[in-house]
Amino acid sequence: MSEEMEGHLRIKIHDRHRRFSAPIDLNTEMAAQLPPDDPGTREGAGPGPWRYSGFRWLFVGQSVSLAGGSMTPVALSFAVLDASGRSADLALVLATQSLTLLTFLLLGGAVADRVPRDAVLMSSNLGAFATQATVAGVLLSGHYHLGLIAALEAANGACAAFTTPALRGVLPQLVEPAALPKANSIMSSVRSATKVLGPTVAGLVVAVFGGGWAIAVDAASFAVAAFCMTRLALGPTDPAARTSLADDLREGFDQFRSRSWVVVIVATFAGCNFILAGVWLVLGPSIAQRGIGSGGWGVVLSAQAVGMLIMGLLMYRITPTHPLRWGQAGAALFALPLLALGLSLPTPWLATAALLAGAGAAVTGITWDTALQQHVPQRALSRVASYDNLGSFATVPLGQLAVVPIAAALGATHVALGGAIVWAALTLGALAAPSVRDLHRVVR
């Protein structure tokens, strides 16, 4: 849930055992990645991340990009459904995008640990601008073609494969370790704030003008974000040495699997995303189209964003001692809107459930990102994040493709009810692992 969505260890491969057994001074390692302490980078006093100019540029770029992107889920879903009249078309478009994202994720993580992350983010945002602008043009021209839309969204997924791990790794390069929880809270809040009105507006725009205009706005936002990324002025995480790409990927996997709490949570996310992709992303709009309509579905998604916004702001002041306990408890709340969807409850009830789920999702996202950033070395963070994303999202296309025949056999609402039960069991069951429930925050 989600994100969607990412340097190098320069020790030789034969020295791998010593690397994992030796203690890692994250304070020293991460502090070395920060911009120099000059007036152009740190301004004012106080412990917050706002004093870093790089963080402010990242905030602006992400705010603009997310403002446009917040309309796309509703716009693309209903544009495909209106043009084709088939849930299978929507499932194919979403699955194609997810498959290309998964295909290139590991490469994206390795590149983000080798190449300056600002350059990766600028290039991937420009690519996303090109794909979304073309999708908007196709829809606005009235020449819908499933193969073309699927191919363009596949290219968009490839761009996201580079954006996601780079974004996961760039924040510790912009702020000091102690500021990471607040920085993650701010970024979570801006993601939510841009989505409060976005889905509702998108639902109205789709109903009146069609989805092409909303996707055109999304395309323009990627162009603005690309410019903002040029202002970060970052270098590679470790330019002193180079290893082969295969060695980088292997070393990243070693970093990933050496942390049992990461493996357990990623396995949990894999199961949850299978349910999310099929029930919420595919069946959700279909059930809504027969009941509350596109406008009502937009209200539900906005309510979810409101919950994320409120909790994201609260988390600016809260730093849990055991972050993953909070994260998994928050993740379990998403069972509520799945239950409401399965019961075909009216918009107010479904929106309330989505509000609570959004609040829980904010806790999950903030605590998970902070845990990775504080407990994984900066030089390998993008690669670990890419393995996280690959494991978490590998089940997304399976869920998107499998849900249609399953719903045809069992009924869409019954599938939603079953998904709610399994979701709660997965998220709360992860707390049985000691490495998950006992992980402490890093105190500086």
N, C-alpha and C positions, 0 to 999 in steps of 0.2 A: 504494500500500500504505500496506495500509494500512492513511485517515483518513482515510479519510474522509478536520480539515478546518476571513485574512481580516484619520493621516490626511490631511487634504485638502491638495493644493497650492493655495495661495491666490493664485497668479500668473495673470494673465489669459491667455486662450487665445492671443492674438497674441504672447505672450512665451515661447512654448513652446520655441523654439530656444535661447534664452539659458538657460532652466531646465536643459536637459540638458547644455549645454556647460560650465556653471559647476560648480566643485567643490562637493561637499556635505559639510559638517562633521557627520557622523553623531554624533560625540561630543556636540557642543553640542545638536543637534536632539533626540536621544533623551534626553539628560540633562534637557532641559526638560520631558519628559513624566513624569519620576519624581515620586512623592509627595514632599512636603517632608521635610527631614531633621529630624524631631522624634522624641521618645521613643516616640510611638505607632506610628511607621512603621519606624524603624530601631532595633533593639535589639541590644546586644552588639557584639562586634568580629569581624573576620574577613571574608574576601572572598566567602563563600557567600551564596546568596539567602535563607537562612532569616531573616536579620535584617529582612526586609521583611514587615510584617504582611499586606499585600495578597497576597503570594505564598503565605503560609501559609493564608489563606482559600481561595485558588484550589486549593491542594494538597488541602485537606480536601474541598472540593466535588467536585473531579474524582475523588478517591479513592472517595468514596461512589458517585458516578454510574457510574464504571467498574466498581466491584464488582458493581453490579446488571446493567450492560450486558454484562459478560463472559459471562453465562449465556444471553443472548438469541440469539446466532447458532445455538447448538445447539438451544435450546428452540424457536425459531420454525421452523427448518428441519425438525426432526423432527415438530413439531406439524402443520405443513402436509402433510408426507409421510404421516403416520399417518392424518390426517383425510381426505385426498383419494386417496392412493395413486398420485399422479401427479407426476413431476418437473416437468411443464409448469406445474402450479399454483405450485410453489415458484419457478420461473423468473419467472413473471408477477408474483408478489408482490414479489420482489427487484427486478425491473426497474422496476416502478411506483414503488417507493420511490426508486430511483436517478434516474429521470426527473424526478420533482418536485424532488429535491435539485439536479439540474443546472439545472432551469428557473429556480430562485430564487437560485442561487449568486451571480451578479453583483449582484443587488439586495441580497443579504445582505452582500456585501463593501462596497458603497457605503454602506449603512446603518451598518455598523460603523465606517466612517471619518467619519461625520457625527454619529452619536448616541453618547453614552457607552457604551463596550463592556460595562460591568457591567449596564446596563439591557437591552442586547440579549441578553446571556447569561441574565439572569433570566427574561425573557419567553420565550425559546426553550426553556428548560428546563421552564417551566410548561406550554408547549404539548406538549412531549414526554411529560410526566407524564400529560396528559389522553389522548393517543393510546394510549400503552402500557397505561394502566389500562383503557381500553375494550377493547383487544385481549385483555388478560388475562380480562376479564369474559366476552367472547364465547367464548373457548376453555374457560374453566371451566364455562360453562353448557352446553357440548356442542352449541352451535348454530353450527358452522362454516359459513361462507359465503364463498366465494372473493372475490366482489365487495366485501363489507364489509371483510374483512381487507386486501385490496389498497388500498381507499380509506383505511383508517386508517394503513397503513404509508406511503401516499403523503403524508398529512398529517405523519407523523413525518419523512419526508424533507424536507419544506418547513421544518420546525423546524431540522433539521440544517443546512440551507443558510444559516441565520443564525448558528448556533452555531459552525460550523467556521471561517469567516473571522474571527469575533470572537476566538476562542481563539488563532488564529495571530497576531493583532495585539496581544493584551492583555499578553503576557509582557514585552515591552520597556517597557511602561508601569509595570510593577511592580518591575523590578530594573534595575540599571545595566548598560550594555553588556558590561562585563567579566565579569559574572556569568551571562550568557546561556547559555554552553555547559553550566555546571553546572546551571542551572535546567532546561534542556532534558533533561539527563541524568536529573534527579530525576523530571520528569514522564513521561519514557519508562519509568523504572523502576516508577513507580506503576501505569502502564498495564499493564505486564507482571505485576507482583505480584498485581494484582486478577484476572488471567486465569489464574494458575497453577492454582488450584483450581476457578475458576468453570466452565470447560467440563466438567471431570470431574463436578462436583456436578450441573451441568445435565443431563448424560447420564443420571445416576442418577435425578434427579428426573423427567425425561421418561419413563424406563422404568417408574417406580413410580407417579407421580401425574399425569403429563402436563405439557405445556409451559406451561400457563396460570400455574402458581404461580411459575415462574422469571421470566416476563414481569411478573408482579405486583410482584416484588421490584425489577425494573428500573424500573417506574413510580414506586415509592416513592423510589428513589434520585434520580430527577430532581427530586422535590419538595425533597429535602434540598439538592441542588446549587443550586436556585433561591434558597434562603435564603442560602447562602454567597456567592453572587454579589452580594447586596445589601450585603455588608460591604466590597466593594472600593473604593467611593467614588471612582470615576474621573470625569473630565470628558471632553468631546470632545477629539480630538487637536489641533484648531485651530479654536477657536470664534470667531476674529476675523473671519472672512469666510465667505460662502456662495456656492456656484456651483450651477448646475442639476444635477440628477441625471445627465442625459445628458452634460454636461461632465465630471462626476466619473468616469463610466464610461470616457469617451474618454481622459481623462488617465491613468486607471489602466492602460488598455491600452498607452498610450505608455510608461509606466514598465515594463510587462511586456516588451514587444517590444524595448526598447532594451538589454536584457541577454541576449546570445546564449546564455550558459550556462543561463539560466532556460528559454529556449525549447527548447533541446536536451534538457534533463532532463525537461521536461514532455512532450515528444513521446515520449520513452522510456517514461515512466510510462503514457502513453496505451496504448501497445502492451502493456505488462506487465499493465495492469489489464483489458484485454480478455481476456487469458489467465487472470488471477486470478479474474475474475468468472465465467467460464464453466467452467473446469476445476476450480478449487479450491472455489468457493462452491456451484456447482450439481452438477457431476459428482462432486465429492468426497464429499458425504453419500450420494449414490446408490450409488457404488462401495462406500462403507463399509457401507451398509445390507445389501449382498449379501455382505459379507466380514467385516470386523472389528466391525460393529454400531455402534450409537449410543454405547455406552460406550467402545469402542475409539477412535472418532472424537473423543470428548471428551478421551481421554488424549493423542491426537496434538495437538490444539489447546492443551492444557495444556503439553505439551513445547515447543511453539513459544513459548509465553509464558515458560517457564523460560529459554529461550535469550535472549529479549529482556530478561528481568530481569537475568540475569548480565552480559550485555554492557552494558546500561544502567548498571549499577553501575560497571563497569570504565571506561566512558566518562566518568565523573565525574572521573577522574584523567588522561584522555587528551584532548589537544587537537591533532588532526592539522593539520599545516602546510598540506596540500592536502586540504580536507575532502571534496570531491566524488570524489577518487580512492578514498578509503576508502568513501564512500557507495555508489558503483557496484560496487565489489568485493563489498561486503556484500549488495547487492541481487541479485547474480548467484547467491548461495547458495540462493535460493528455487527454483532449477531442480532442486535435489536432492529435495525432497519431491514435486514434480511427477513426477520420474522414478520414485520409489518407488511413487507412486500408479499410474502407468502399468504398472509391473511387478507390481502387486497383491501387494506385499511385506507380510508380517505386521506387526502392530502395533509390535513393538520396532524394526524397521528404519525404518518410516515415522515413528515418533516421534523417532528419532535424527536423521533427515533434517530433520524439522520443527524440532528443537532448534537445529541449525546455521543453518537459514533464519531462525529467530527472532533469533539473535544478529546475523546480517547485517542484518535489518530494523531492529534497534535502531540500528546504526551509520548506516544510511541515513537514518532519521528524524531522528536527533539532528543529523547533519551538515547535512542539507538545511534544517531549520528554523533552525539557527544561521546558515547562509549567507544565507538570506533576511532574517533579523532584523538581521544586521550590515551587509548591502550594499544594502538597500532602505530608503528614508526611512520613518520611522515614520508620517508623515502619509498615506502611500499604501500601507502594508503590507497592510491588510486587502483592498484592491482587487486588489493584485498576487497575494495569496494566493487570492482568489476566481477569478482567471483561471488560476492554477496548478491549482486544484481542478477547474475546469470543463474545462480541457484534459486533465488527467490522468484524469478520471472520465467524460468524454463517451462513452468506449467501453464503460463498464461495462454499461449496458442492452443494447448490441449483443452483447456477449459472453454475457450471461445468456440472451438470446433465441436467438442463433445456435447455441449449443452443443448444444442438444437435437437438432435435425435433423442437425447434423454428426456427433454421436455415434451417431445412429441409422444413418447411412450408413457410417461408418468404424469404429465401435466405441469405447466410452468410454475404454478403456485406450490405444488407439492415439492418440486425441486428446490424452490426458495426456502421452504420450511426445513427441509433436510439440510440445506446448506447452513442455515442458522445454527442448528444443533452441532454439526461437525465443526463449524467455526469456533464456537465457544470451547469445545473440547480441545482443539488444537492450541489455542492461545493460552488457556489456563494450564494445560498439560505441560507446557514448556517449563513452567516453574518447578516441576519435579526435579529438574537437573540442578544440582548444587552450584555449578559454575554460572548458571543463569541467575538464580535468586540471590547468590552471595556476592555478585560483582559489585565492587564499591566504586564510587566516583573518585576521581583524582583530585586530591586537595593540594593546592600550591601554597 
